[in-house]
Amino acid sequence: MSRTKVVPLPVMGRHHINAYLLLGRRPVVVDAGTPGSGRRIYEQIAAQGVDPGDVSLIVLTHGHIDHFGSAAELRRLTGAPVAGHVADLGPYRTGRAREPYLPTGPLGRLMARNRKLHARVEAVEPDVLVTGETGLEDFGVAARIMPTPGHTAGSVSVLTGEGDLVAGDLIANSLFGLVRGRPANPPFHDDPRENLASLREMLALDPVALHVGHGTALEPDRVRRWADREHRRLSRLEAAGRLPARTEHGTV
């Protein structure tokens, strides 16, 4: 199996919202951007010298509309099947993210008022249902889908054989990707404690870089230091009774 190269595909701005192209024996796309961005992703794939018709799979990291908003369109354009975790089938099948959004800070509280976040987008029925760790060798890349719940119940990341982690919204750059290289929570998490546990599990695998949905690639040691600070912050909030109670699938 050939080496897997990770190529960012900007969906909005230079790094504000990203999809990714994994280049191996065959190409795989991770995430499908906001509604109406399928053609832009298609053209960026072609700009890499790749025939979009050769894409073997479209992996959705989770059921928020800035990550699956153009999944159905991109499937039509490329002919590639779509993979998504069963725990986020509700959003994929209805075209609407699970609500309420649970902000991680002031930016999330502000963004939650944005009507576009509450819009219904074109639904997509995943062709490949992910329930656990899933190898992608049959799709032409040396990589595996790793369940990383917390941001949503069905959040996943993709870890390549070289150690590149395409992490969706497991972690972000500060201010929704505007402050490059600085780790931060994305604006929302269904369960910040479970998300942090997933992040630490991925860091324990010693990735060489974390490629995120919002911002540029993050350096693992810097993310580890951030995760330690986040653990202390969440512990203080929990002790003060300021975190929502957990349920089987996250928060209430």
N, C-alpha and C positions, 0 to 999 in steps of 0.2 A: 504494500500500500504506500502510495506517495505521500510526501509531507503535506500537511494542510495549512494553507495560508488564509489568514483572516483579513478581509478587506471591508472597511466601513462603507456603507452606502447612505450618505446623508439624505434624510427625508425632509427635514425642515432646518434651515440655516446650515452653517458649516458642521456643527456638532450638536445642535439642539435636540433633534430626534434622529436616531440612527436605526437602520437595518444593517445586516451584515451578509457578506458573501463568503462562503467557505470554499476554497479552491483545493481540490484533491484530484482523484481520478475522474470524478464528476463534480459539478458544482451543487452546493446546497445553500439556500437562503434562510437566514434567521430573522424573523419578524417581517411584518408587511406594512408598517407605518400607519399614518392617518388615512381617513377616507379620501379617495381621489388621488392617492400617491402611487398607485400601481404602475402607471405608465412611466413615472419618473424612476422608480426602482428598476423597471424593465430596461430603460435606456441606460442606466448606470451599469447594469450587468453587461450590456452590449459594449459599453465604453471600456470595459476591462478585457475586451477581446474574447468574451464568452458568448456563445449562442444561447440566448435565454431559453430556447427550446430544449437545451441540454440539462437545465436545472432538474435535479432528481427529486428534490423535496423542499418544501417550505415549512420550517419549524416555527411555531408560535410560542414565544416565551410566557405569555399570559393573556388573560382576557380583559385588557384595557384597550380602548379604541385607538390609541396612538401606537399600538403594537399589532392589532389584528384588523384595523380599519379597512385595509385594502386586500385582505387575504383572498376573498372570493374573486376580486378583479385580477390579482396576480396569478391565481390558479388558472383563470381563463386565458391570460396572456401567455403563460409559459407551458401550460398543460401539466404542471407538476402537482403531485398530491400534497395535501396539507397535514401536518402532524400537530396535535395539541393534547394537553393533559386532560384526562377525564374530569378532574375536579373543576375545570373551567368550561365545561361543555355548556352550561347555562348561558354565559355571555356569548359564546360562539354561535349557539343555535338561535338566540334571540336578537343578536346584533346590538345588545345593550349591556354595558358593564354592570356588574353587581353593585348595588348601592345599599346603604350610603357609603360614599367615599370617606375614609377615616384619615384625616390630615395628620402629618407628622410634625407640622409646625405652621408658622404664619403663612408661608407661601401656599401650602396646601389648603388652608382655610380660605385664602383669597381665590385660588383656582377652583375650588369646589363650587363657587358661584357662577363659573363660566358655563353658559348654556351648551356649548359645544361638547363638554364632557358628558352631558346627559342626553345627547342625541342618540337616535337609533341609526346604526350603520347596516350595511349589507351583511346578513348572517352568513356563516360558513359552517359546514358540517365537516369536521376533520376526517380525512381518509385513514389516517394512522392514529390510533388512540394510545396515548402514553399512560402507563400506569406505574412505571418504575424506571430504573436505569435502562436505557435503550441504546444499543450500539448502532452506529450509522455506517458501518462498513459496507453493508449491502446497498447503500445509497451513494457510495463512492468517496467517502471521506473517513479518515482515521479520527473519529470523534465519537462521543456518546452524550446522549441527553441525560441530564441529571435533575431529578426533582429537587426543587429548592423552594418549598412552600413558605409562606409568610407574607410576602407582598400581596399575593392572592393565594387561594388554596391550591390552584393548579399551576403555579409558577414553576418554570424549569430554566436551567442554564445548559449550555453546550460546552463540553470540555474536549479540546483536541488532544491528540496524542503528544503534541509538542508542549502542552500545558497552557495553551491559551484558553481562557474562560470567557465565553460570550454570555454575559450575566444578566441580560434584560434589565429589570429594575431591582435586582438584588442589592445594588448600590448604585449611586449616581455621582456625577460631578455637582458641586455646590450650585445653588440657584438654578436647578433644572438644566444643568449642563453649561451654564454661562461662565462659571469660574473653573477653568480647565485644570485638571490634575488634583483637585481638592476633593477628597471623598465626602459624601454627605448622603443622607436619606433622600430618596425621591419624595415628591409631595405627599404621597399616600402609602400606607401599609395596612392590610387587613389585620395583621398581628405583628407588631414590631419585634416582639420577643422571639417569635418563631422565625421571622426573617433573619434576625441576628444569628440565631442558631444555625440556620441554613448557610449564611455567609461564613461562619466560622468552620463549618464542615467543608466548604469549598476551599477555604484558605489552608486547611489541614492537608489538602492534596498538593500543596506547593505549586500553585499556578504561576506562570511567568508574567502574566498580565491579565487584567480584568477589563474586558471590552464591554462597555455599558450602553444602555439605550439613550442616555442623556449625557453627552460630554465625550471627552477623549479617554483613551485607555488609562487605567489606574495602576499604579505600582503597588504590588502586594504588601510590602512592608508598611507602606503608608496606610493602606487599608486596615492592616492589623492594628496599628496604633489607634486608628479611628474606632475600630470595633471595640477595643478596650475602653475607650472613653464612652462609647455608646452603651456598653454594658453597665458602667457605673451610673450613667444618666437614667437608664431604664430602671435600675435597681432603686434609685432614689424616688422615682415617680411611683413605682409599685409600692414601696414602703409607705408613701403618702396617700395611697389609695387613688392615684390619679391616672391609672391605666385601666381601660375596660377589662371586664372579666373575660377569661378565656372560655371558649366552648370547644367541642370536638373538632370543629373546622376553623378555629381562629377566634376572633372577638365577636361580641354581641353588639 
